[in-house]
Amino acid sequence: MTEKVTLDQTEYWKLDSKIMKYVFDIKVSIPSAEPPEEGFPIIYMLDGNSHFQYGRDVVRLQSRNAPKTFVAPAIVVGIGHHGNEKEVSKQRFHDFTPFSDQYSYPDRLKARGVELGPHGGAEKLLDFMEQELMLEISRRYTVDSRCQTIFGHSLGGLFVLFALFTRSQLFTNFLACSPSIWWNDHEILEYESKFYKNTILDTQKRLFIAVGGEEGFMVDDAKIVVSNMDSKKVDSLQTAFYIAPEENHGSVVPTIMSRAIRFTNGVFADSEVPTRQTQR
């Protein structure tokens, strides 16, 4: 006799987005404790069908002893795509990439014959999060709107950087794991440059960038972003950079999840490299 396993204190529902014209799979982990007066912090996990449970388990297990783990009870929200692997891959390339008049593709993608599908939906995905998902989460749960985190890996990590550089007011904490900085000939660096020139942060923000030590050129790309931050002054932005030893693109997420979530509470380990921490 076999039975299906369900996750305790976890809900699943679908959200039909008018903005994206797409139905998202939404998974929500809710703390068993009573919500504090200000509400629970929120952690939004991109690629929710893959990464939601990592975040959920880190928060649920470690928040039992928050004074030692520095992980507080929080609502974890997984934003997932549906369909087979090819369909999900195409949707990710659309949702997580900024719009551009033209696109440049690296030879390694051409050699693999990857079917990318349409691109450039990142701005609309931010609209979806702000105007549809966040409102629905606030309607259903007791949330602290002043403490909202977004986590993304690979193209999702690129989207996290795009969110920081273009709409920093939406989130408090930005967790970018192995971000695809290479996309469209490193176009995200142009957004980073504009961010330094045009952005004034009115509240404290945190950016955590992590990458696997075996990720080759992605390590070098991440170092470029971090080096740019070292040379600039961004008021009220706390950042840290971590290279996970012996981890590759497929293995890095579970190994850095605990560290990333601790960072949302302003905690980072000695092995991380803190960059700019300024406050005016």
N, C-alpha and C positions, 0 to 999 in steps of 0.2 A: 504493500500500500504506500503510495506517495501522495504528498500534499504540497501545494504551492507555498512558498515562503513569502511572507510579507514583512516589510520593515516597520518596526515600532515607531509611533509618533511621526509617520510620514504619509503625506497625501499626494495623489496624482490626479491631475486634471489637464484638459486641453484648453488652449486659448487661441481663438480664431482672430488673427490680426487683420484688421481692415487696412492698416498702413502697409504691412508686408504682403498682404494677400497670401497668407500662409498660416497653417494651424500648427502651433508649437506644442510640444510635450512639456508640461511643467510638473516638476517634482518638488515637494516642499517638506523639509524636515523641521519640526517644531519642538522647541525645548519642552521638557516635561514640567519644568518649574513655572511658577506664576511669573508673568511678565513684569519687569520693573516699571516704575511709574513712567519713565521716558520711553518705554517700549524696548523690544529686542533689536539688537543690531541685525543687519541683513547682509548675507554673502550671496551674490549672484554668480553662478557657475555656468560659463559657456560650455558648449558640448556636454550638456547635462546628462545625456544618456551614457556618456563615457566617464565623466569626472564627478558627477554629483555625489556618488556614494563615498568617494575618497574624502571629500570635504565634510559630508555628513558625519562620517565615523570619527574624523579628527575632532570635530566640535563636540559630539556627544560623549566621547570617551574622556577627552582631556578637560572639558568644562566641569567634570565632577570634582576636580581639584584645581580650580582656577588660580589660587594663590601661588602654586608651584609651576603650573604649565603655562600660565599667562594666556590661556584660551578661555574666553567668557562664553556663556550660553548665547547662541545666536540662531536665527532662522536661516537655513541654507536653501537656496532656490536653484534648481537645475533647469536650464533652458535648453531643451533638446530638439533635434531634428528627427524626422521619421523616414522610413523607407529602407531600401537596401544600401549597401556600402557606396555604390556609385552615385545614387541619388543624394545621399547625405553629403558626399564629397562635393558635388556640384553646388548644393545649397550653401555649404560653408564658404566656398569661394565667392559666392554672391554676397552673403550676409556680412562677412568679416573684412571685406576689402573696400577701400575708399574708391569713389568714382573718379575716373580719369578720361580725358578725351582719347587717349591711346594707351596701350599696354605693351610692356616688353616682358618676354618670358625667357627664363634661363634655359640653357641647352639641356639640362638634366630633365626638365619637365617634358621638353619636346622628345627627348630620347625615350622616355617612358610611355609616351603616347597618352598622357593624362588628359581626360576630357574635362575641361575646366567649367564649361558652361558660362553663363553671363556673370559679370563682376559688378562691383561698385555699389553694393547695397548697405554699406556701413552707416551712412548718414540716416537712412530709413530705419535701420535696426536700432539706432539710438533713439529715434523718434518713437519707435514701438516701445522701447523700455520706459521712456519718460512718460508717454501719453497713454499707454495701455497697460503694460505689465506692472509698473510700480503702483499705479492707481488701484489695480485689482489686488495686488499684494496688501496694500494699505487697507483696503476694504475688508479683506478676509482676516487679517492678523494684526496684532498690536506691535507696531514697528517704530523704531527710532530713525526718523528720516535724516538725522544728523550723522548717522554712522552706517553708511552703505558701501559695500565692497564689491568689486567686480574681479573675477578670476578668469583668465583665458590662457590656452596653450597653443603654440604654433600660430596658425592664422588667427586663432582666438587671442593669442598674446599680442599680435599685431593690432587687433581691434581694441584691446585694452589701451595700448599706446595712443591709438587714434582718438579714443574717448578722452584721455587725459589732455591731449594736445588741442582738441577742438571743443570739448564740452565738459570741462573739468568740474563744473558745478554739480553734475549729476551724482558723483560718488565722492567718498572720503578717501577710500583706499583703492589702489590700482595694482593688481598682482599679475604681472606678465611673465609667463613661463615659456622659454624658448620662442620668443616672438619672431615671426617671419619677416624680419626687417628687410630681407632680400626682395620682397614683393615689388614688382614694377620698378625694377632698377633702383631700389632703396628710396622709394618715393616718400616713405614715412619721415625721413630725415628733413624733408622740406617742411612738413607739418611741425616737426620739432623746432626748427629754426624760427618759424612764425610764432610758435608758442612762447619762446624766450623774448621775442620782440613785443608781443601784443598782450600778454596775459598778466593780470594782477590777481593773485589768489587772495580772496577775502577770508578764508578759513584754512586751518591746517589740513594739508593733504599728505598722503604717503604713497610712494611708488616703490615696489619691490620687483626687481628683474632677476630671474633665475635662468640658468642654462646648464645643460649637461656637459661635463668636461670632455666627452667624446663627440661633441656635435660639430667639431671642425669650424667651418666658416661661420656658423651661427654664433659661436663664441666670439669670434672676431667682430661680427656685426654688433653684438650686444655691447662689446667693449667700446665701440664707436659712440653709441648712444650715451653710455655712462661717462665717457671722456668728455663729451659735449656738456654734460651736466656738471662735471667737475669745473669746467671753465666758465660757467655761467652762474649768475645769482638769481634764483627763483625764490622769492619770499614765501615763507610758510609751506615749503615742500621738503619733506623728509624722504630721502631715498636710500636704498641699499641694493647691492649687487652680490649675487652668490653663484659660484660655479660648483655644481654638484660633482664630486670626484667619481670617475668611472661610470657615469651615467650617459645614456644616449637619448635620442629623440623619443624613443618609445618607452623608455624606463624612467624618465626624469620626474614625471608628474607625482607619482605616489611618494617619491623620496623627498620632495620639497614641500609637500602640502602642509605639514605641521608647521614648518618654519615660516611659510608664507602667511598662514593664519595668525601665528604669534605676532608677526610684524604689524598686523592691523591694530594691535594694541601698543605699538611703538617699541616692540622688543625685537632686537636682532642679536645674533651670536657673534663672537669674536671672529669666526671664520668668514663672516660676511664683510664685504668692503663697503662701509658707509661712504656715500658721496656727499652731496650738498645738503646741509641741514641749517637753514637760515630762517629767521623769523624777525619781522620788522614790527 
